[in-house]
Amino acid sequence: MNRSVHPAGVAAGCQFASDNTAGSCPEAWDAMARANEGCVPSYGDDPWTGRACDAIRRVFECDADVFFVFNGTAANSLALAAACQSYHAVVCHELAHVETDECGAPEFFSNGTKVLTAPGEHAKLTPAAVAHVVERRRDIHYPKPRVLSITQATELSTVYTPAEVVGLAEVCRAHGLVLHMDGARFANAVAALDVPPRAITWEAGVDVLCLGGTKNGAGVGEAVVFFRRALAHEFAWRCKQAGQLASKMRFLTAPWVGLLDGDAWLRHARHANAAAARLEEGLAGVAGVEILGRRQANAVFARLSPGLAAGLRARGWRFYDFIGAGGCRFMCSWATTDADIDALLGDAAAVAADV
């Protein structure tokens, strides 16, 4: 079988299933090792946590409030809960992760806040779509919209431009909404747009960002960044109650120092995006493959013939076909190599020739 093999002997067929399948990048792993020396204060009172907070503020050029949690579900759910009462509603795209893949966590942690969805091409919302959801009912019998949640990069591997974020922020201000950004793959969006992080966050009107570390090379951990600091009132207690306050916080925060110092986070994001572009070009030349959408970040969506999809899976390749608006998703990461891509394309060509 023409495919790379994990050093432990496990076939690397899960390489393209998700960027969650990749391990820690060298910079994050090295910082974790350096943090594993001696005794330091717990629960975030350690030097590594302070350095990580300062690094995030430096990257965004903003004196934001920063908190660290274990995963993206907690980051999104607690950030949304901090902005909502139980009778409020969160507006998001119909494909948004907070709607389709959080197992009701946003509603749970906000004591019942309702999620209201809207359609939009390429998994992006428009100001008109948001206004329609907000304005269609204003009576007391209906949940009151309080937050607009957008995903950057989106679930379909597209990105919001600075102007698009500004337009959404304007409709938020007009209707009294908080603007939340799910940035699980924020680094890939910054790399794709080649803009300063501030240009698509606080400078464009974003109030709170859930900044992804896990998909960008950390082993575990996300950051919740409050640009509108009033929203962070008592957020530390919310994290504690939700089981998100790490006792040995340095092991959650040290990888951020490794990622952000020297801009490794952006190098890895650029690499993942470039790998996806290379994979997309290669898949486009395989019989039985139709490229879907307009990829800008690190995921390729394609419609595969049933025989091709089955054949690839029979050879051990894993990829999702229930994420997004149809088709199969192939995700690249900081760890994706040209050899990985060539192995997949080689198997795809071989299977296509037989079906």
N, C-alpha and C positions, 0 to 999 in steps of 0.2 A: 504494500500500500504506500503510495507516494504521499506521506504525511509526516510532519515533525512529531517527535515523541518527547514527552516530559521527562526530565532526568530520572524521576522516580519510576518511569516505565508506563505512565498513564498517557494514553493517546491525547494529543492536544486538540481534539475535535471540538472542545468547548470554547476554543479561542475566540470565535466570532459570535458566541451566544450572548455575551454581555461584556462591557468593560468592568463589571464586577468580578469576572473570572480571573483577571490579572492579579498578580501579587503586589506587594509594596514596591514602589520604585526605589532605586538605590539611595537617593537623597533622603527619602522619608525613613527608610530602614536604618541608614547610618545615624540619623538624628535620634531615632528610637534607641539605638544602641548606646549613644552618648548620654541619653537621659537615664539609662539604666545603671547609674553609678551613684553610690551613696544613698543617704536618706534626705528627703526634702519634705517640706510641708505638704499636706494632702488637700483634697477638695479644691484645687485651683490656686492655692496660695504659693505655688512653686515658681521658680524663675522661668521655666519653660513655657508655662501658660501666659505669663506676662509678655514674654518675647513673641509668642504666637499672636496675641492680641495686637501688639504694636506692629507686627509685620502686616497684619490685615489692614490696620489703619494706614500704614504706609502705602500699601498697594492701592487703596481706594482714595488716598489723599483726603481723608475725612476722619474726624474724631468720633467714630461710631462706638456704640456699645456692642461688645462681642461676647458670645456664649458658645460653648461647645457641647454637642450631644453625640450619641453613638451612631445615629443613622438618619437617613433622609426623611423617613416617615415621622420620626420625632421632631425633626427640625421644622418641617412644614406644618405639622399638626399643632405644635406648641406656638409657633409664630402666628398662625391664624387664630388660635384661641386667645392669644394676648390682645388681639385687635377686635375680638367679637364678644358679644353677649349671646346667650342661648337663643334669643329671638332674632338674631341677625342671619344674613346669608352671605355666602362667598360665591362670587361670579368667576367662572373659569371656562376654558375651552372644553368641549365635550370629550376630547381625547386627553385632557390633563391628567397627570399622575395622581393629583389629589382627589380626582373623581374616580379613576378607573383602577388604581393600584395601591390604595392605602387602607383597604379593608375597613373603611368607615372611621379611621383614626381621627381625621379632622372633625367630624361630627362628635365623636366620643370625647375628645379632649376639650371641646368647646361646649360640652353639655347640650348638644343638640343643634348647633348651627347648621342650617341647610345649605347644601351646595347646589347652585343654579348654573346650568351649562348653556353654552352658545356655540354654534358652528363657526367655522372659518377656514378658508383655504390654507393648506400647508400647515395646519395645526396652529395658526395664529389668529388672534382676535383683532377686530377692528374697533375703533371708537363707536361706530354706528351700531355694531352688534352688542357692545356693552351697554350703550344707552338704551337699546331696545329692551334688554333684560331688566334694566333698572326701572324703566318708565312704564312697562306694560301693566304693572299693578303697584299701587301706592297705598292701598287700604290696610287697615289694622289687622285684617284677617290673613295677611300674607307676610312671610318673613321680610324683614327690612334689609336690603343689600348694604353691606358694610365694607367688604373687601373685594378687590379685584386681584386674582392670582393669575400670573402669566409664567410660562416656562421658558427658560433661556439657557441652552438651546432647547428647541421644542421637541415634543415626542416624535416628530417626523424629521428630525435632523435639520430643521431650518432655524433661522435666527431672526430676532427682532432688531432692526436698525435703530440707532439712536433717535431718529426722527419718529419712528413708530412707537417707541417707548414714550417719548414726549407726548405724542398724540393721545395715548392711553392715559397718561398721567393727567392730561388736561380734562378728560372726561371724568376721571376720578375726582378731581378738585371740584368740578361742576356739580357732582352728585354726592360729595362728602364721603368718598370711598378711600380706604387705605390701599396703597399699591404694594402688593407682595410679589416677589419674584422667586420662583423655584429655580435655583441655579445649580441643580445637581451636576450639570455639564456646562456651568458658566464659563469655565476656562476655555472650552471648545468654541463658545460663542465669541469670546474676546479674541481668540486666535483667528477665527474666521473673519471677523470684522476688522481686525487690526486697529482697534481703538483703545484708549485708556479705559480701564475698568469703571472709572467715575462717569464716563460718557454714556453708559447704558445702565447706570444705577442712580445714585442720589442726584447727580447733575441733571438727569432726565426726569426725575420725580419719583423714583422708587423709594419707598419708606422702609422696607425690610427685605433683606436678601437671605435666602438659605443657600449658603455657599458650599458646593460639593467638594469634598476631599477624597472620598472613597474611590470614585470613578476616575480620579485624576492622579492616582498613585499612592494615596494613603492606604493603610491596611484597614482602618476603620475611622469613622468620625466625620461629622459635618459641623460647620460653623453657622450660627444665626447672627446676622449683622444688622443691627438696628441703626439706620441712618436718621430716622425720626426717633430720638432717644426717649421721648415720653412714652412710647409704646413698650419700652423695656422695663417699665415700672414693675418691680417685684417678679421679674421673669426668672430670676434665680430660684425663687421658691417654686415656681411652676415646674422648672426642670427637676428640682429635687422630688417633688410630689410624683412626677411621672417616671421616676427611676432613671433619670438621665444625668444625675450628678455623679461623675466618676470619682471614686475615692483617690485612686492613683491617677489624677488628671494629667500628669506629665506625659503618660503614655498615649493619651488622646491628643495632646497638643504639640508634643515634640515633632511629630511628622510634619505639621504645618510649618514649623521653622525650616525644616529641610526642604519643603516644597517651595516656600516663598522667598527665602534668602537665595539670591542668585537667579531667581525667576525660572526655576526648574518646572514649575507648574505650567508656564506658558510654552516652554520647549516641548514638554510632553503632550500638551494639547495640540500644538502644531503638528507634531509627529502623528498623532492619532487621526487628525483631519486629513493629512496627506496620505496616510495608509488607506483611509476610506476612499479617497479619490482614486488611488491606484486600483483598489479592489473593484470599484464601480466601473472603471474603464475596462478592466479585464472581464468582468461578468457580462458587460454589454456585448462582448464578442462571442459569448457562448450560446449555442442553439438552445432554444427553450427558455431563455431568460428575457424578461422585459423589465427594464429599470423603471422604477416608480418615483414620482415626486421630483424634488429639486434639492438634492443633498447639499448642505453647506457645512455640516459638522462631521461627526465621526461615525455615523450610521448610514448604511446603504440599504434601501428598501427595493426589493425586486420581486416580480411575480415569476415563479418557477413552474414549469410544467409538472404535473403530478409525478411523472416518472423520474424526472430529474431530482425533485425534492426527496422522494423516497430513496433514490439511489445514493444521494449524498448522506442521508441519515443512516443508510445501511453500511456505509463506509465509516461511520462513527462521528460525522459532523453534527454539531448541535446548533440550531438557530431557531428563533421564535417566529411564529406566524400568527400570533394573536395580539401583537403590539402594533398600534397605529391603525391605519385605515385599509388594511388588507395587505397581502403580499408577505414576503419573508424579510426579516431584519437581520443584517449582518453588521455586527458592532466591532469597531476597532478600538484599540486602547494604546496607552503609552508603551506597552510591551509587544505590540504586533510587529512582526518582522516581514521583510520581503519574502523570506522562505515560507512563512505561514501562508501568505497570500498566494504564492506560487503553488503551494501544496493544495490549497482549496481549488484554485482555478484548474490545476491539473486533473484533480478528481472530477470536477464539474465537466471538463471537456471529455474525459473518458466516459463518464456516465451518459452524457448527451449523445455520444457516438453510438451508444448501445440501445437507446430508447427510441 
